Amino acid sequence: MKFLIMASLAITLSCNKAKQVVDEAVNTTKEAAETVVDKGTQSVTQAQEVVAGNLQPVTLTQDSKIEFKVLKFAKLAEIEGKFTKFQGVAKYDGKNLSNIQAAIYVNSIDTADEKRDGHLKSDEWFGVSEHPIISFTTSSSTELGSSFDLPGEIQIKGVKQPITLQAKLISNDIDNLVIEATGVINRTMFGLNWNKPLDEEVTLLGKIGKIAVDEDVTLNLTIVAKAQK
């Protein structure tokens, strides 16, 4: 009889222990998801997928292009430029893109004019010595489509501002992704204030200019990402 009582007690303790382990695992998963959501980095669904390990990391490749255009009223020309060095990672599940973390190295700026590039790297513009990186990050999940908005946050010269890129999907599968995106920023919002007034206003590509360089800069991005192996 004593043996049966002890056996019954052992079974009860074992069941309680198993239930405790299960409860702890459920709570841990729930807390992990809630923590991610509280930080504003993902939706509840995306948080659960991250906890479950269903999202795949992808890496920005050097086939990508980071380009920009700005009107130079002083020369009646549209100046085109690019950044040739950058890196980035994101989470991708074949349909949704999240957790983008991208860095652009300002020292790699190239406008096909060494003198102008040197000026752009100076403190009057990007101040490369103090601010060598432009960053772009996202805090939400974006469902990919033929065309879609890609909201995020861009930091230039130490100043962060929200930005929404207009994007379109070029190609995708579970391991590869190609997106084209464009957007416009006002450079003065980031402390890129250099300019000179013109003696008289001019018109360039339908826009009236009274200063040497337009404040609006158009960004054109080709994002090529591949799954990390």
C-alpha positions in Angstrom: 0.0 0.0 0.0 2.8 2.4 0.9 4.4 1.6 -2.5 1.3 2.5 -4.4 1.0 5.8 -2.5 4.6 6.7 -3.3 4.2 5.7 -6.9 1.0 7.8 -7.2 2.8 10.7 -5.6 5.8 10.3 -8.0 3.4 10.3 -11.0 1.6 13.4 -9.7 4.9 15.3 -9.2 6.1 14.2 -12.7 2.9 15.5 -14.3 3.1 18.8 -12.4 6.8 19.2 -13.5 5.9 18.5 -17.1 3.1 21.0 -17.0 5.4 23.5 -15.4 8.0 23.0 -18.2 5.3 23.4 -20.9 3.9 26.5 -19.2 7.4 28.0 -19.0 8.0 27.3 -22.6 4.7 28.9 -23.7 5.4 32.0 -21.4 8.9 32.3 -22.8 7.7 32.3 -26.4 4.9 34.8 -25.5 7.3 37.1 -23.7 9.7 37.0 -26.6 7.0 37.9 -29.1 5.7 40.7 -26.8 9.1 42.1 -26.2 9.7 42.4 -30.0 6.3 44.0 -30.5 6.8 46.4 -27.6 10.0 47.6 -29.2 8.0 48.4 -32.3 10.2 46.3 -34.5 7.6 43.9 -35.9 3.9 43.1 -36.0 2.6 40.3 -33.7 2.6 37.9 -36.6 6.1 38.7 -37.6 7.2 38.4 -33.9 5.8 34.9 -33.7 7.5 34.0 -36.9 10.9 35.2 -35.6 10.4 33.2 -32.4 9.5 30.2 -34.5 12.5 30.8 -36.7 10.5 30.9 -40.0 12.1 34.1 -41.4 15.2 33.9 -43.5 18.0 36.5 -43.4 18.9 38.1 -46.7 22.0 40.2 -47.5 22.3 43.2 -49.8 24.6 42.4 -52.6 27.0 44.6 -54.6 24.6 44.2 -57.6 22.5 46.8 -55.8 22.6 50.5 -56.8 22.3 53.5 -54.5 21.8 56.5 -56.8 20.6 60.1 -56.5 19.8 63.2 -58.6 19.7 66.9 -57.8 19.1 70.0 -59.9 22.0 72.4 -60.1 20.4 75.6 -61.2 23.7 77.4 -61.3 24.8 75.2 -64.2 21.3 74.4 -65.6 22.1 70.7 -65.1 20.8 67.7 -63.4 23.6 66.2 -61.3 23.6 62.4 -61.0 25.6 60.6 -58.3 25.9 57.2 -56.6 27.4 55.5 -53.5 29.5 52.6 -54.4 30.0 51.0 -51.0 27.2 49.8 -48.8 26.0 46.8 -46.8 22.7 45.6 -45.4 20.6 42.8 -44.0 16.9 42.1 -43.7 14.4 39.4 -42.8 12.4 37.9 -45.7 9.9 35.0 -46.0 9.2 35.1 -49.7 6.3 37.6 -49.2 7.2 40.0 -46.5 10.3 42.1 -45.8 11.2 43.3 -42.3 14.1 44.3 -40.1 16.0 46.2 -42.8 19.4 47.5 -41.5 21.4 49.2 -44.2 24.6 51.3 -44.1 25.9 53.5 -46.9 29.5 54.7 -46.8 29.5 58.4 -47.6 33.2 58.4 -48.6 32.2 56.3 -51.6 30.2 59.1 -53.2 30.8 59.4 -56.9 29.4 62.2 -59.1 32.0 61.8 -61.8 33.7 65.0 -60.6 36.6 64.6 -58.1 36.5 68.3 -57.1 32.7 68.2 -56.5 33.0 64.8 -54.6 35.7 66.4 -52.3 33.3 69.3 -51.6 30.5 66.9 -50.8 32.6 65.0 -48.3 33.6 68.2 -46.5 31.9 69.7 -43.5 29.9 72.1 -45.7 28.0 69.0 -46.9 28.2 65.4 -45.5 31.1 65.9 -43.0 32.5 62.5 -43.7 35.1 62.7 -40.9 32.3 63.0 -38.3 29.5 61.2 -40.1 30.9 58.5 -42.3 27.6 56.5 -42.7 24.1 57.1 -44.0 21.7 54.5 -42.5 18.3 53.2 -43.5 16.2 51.1 -41.1 12.7 49.8 -41.0 10.6 49.0 -37.8 7.7 47.2 -39.4 7.0 44.4 -41.8 6.1 45.2 -45.4 4.1 42.9 -47.7 5.7 42.9 -51.2 3.6 43.5 -54.2 3.8 44.7 -57.8 4.0 48.2 -56.2 4.1 49.1 -52.5 5.2 51.7 -50.0 8.4 50.9 -48.1 8.4 53.1 -44.9 11.5 53.5 -42.8 13.9 55.9 -41.2 17.0 57.5 -42.8 19.8 59.0 -40.9 22.2 61.5 -42.5 24.8 63.6 -40.8 23.5 62.4 -37.4 19.9 63.5 -38.1 17.1 60.9 -38.3 13.9 61.5 -40.4 11.1 59.2 -41.5 10.9 58.4 -45.2 8.6 56.4 -47.3 10.0 55.0 -50.5 7.7 54.1 -53.5 8.8 50.6 -54.5 8.0 47.9 -57.0 8.9 44.3 -57.0 11.1 43.2 -59.9 11.6 39.6 -59.0 11.6 37.3 -56.0 11.7 33.8 -54.7 12.5 32.4 -51.3 16.3 33.0 -51.7 16.5 36.1 -54.0 14.8 39.5 -54.1 15.1 42.5 -56.4 13.2 45.7 -55.7 13.4 49.1 -57.3 12.5 52.1 -55.0 12.5 55.8 -55.3 11.9 58.7 -52.9 12.6 62.4 -52.4 14.3 64.1 -49.4 14.9 67.7 -48.5 18.6 67.8 -47.8 18.3 70.8 -45.5 16.4 68.7 -43.0 19.6 66.8 -42.4 21.9 69.8 -42.1 23.1 69.8 -45.7 22.6 73.5 -46.0 25.3 74.7 -48.4 24.0 77.0 -51.1 24.4 80.3 -53.0 21.8 82.7 -54.2 21.5 83.2 -58.0 21.6 86.7 -59.5 18.3 85.9 -61.2 16.0 82.9 -61.1 16.1 80.2 -63.7 13.9 77.3 -64.8 15.2 73.8 -65.1 13.1 70.7 -65.9 9.9 72.7 -65.0 11.2 73.9 -61.7 12.1 77.5 -60.8 15.4 78.0 -59.0 16.7 80.9 -57.1 19.7 79.2 -55.5 22.7 77.3 -56.9 21.6 73.8 -55.9 18.0 72.5 -55.3 17.1 71.5 -51.8 15.2 68.4 -53.0 17.2 65.2 -53.8 15.7 62.3 -55.6 16.8 58.8 -54.4 16.8 55.9 -56.9 17.6 52.5 -55.4 17.9 49.0 -56.8 17.9 46.5 -54.0 19.3 43.1 -54.8 19.3 40.7 -51.8 20.2 37.1 -51.5 19.6 34.5 -48.8 22.5 34.0 -46.3 23.9 30.5 -46.7 
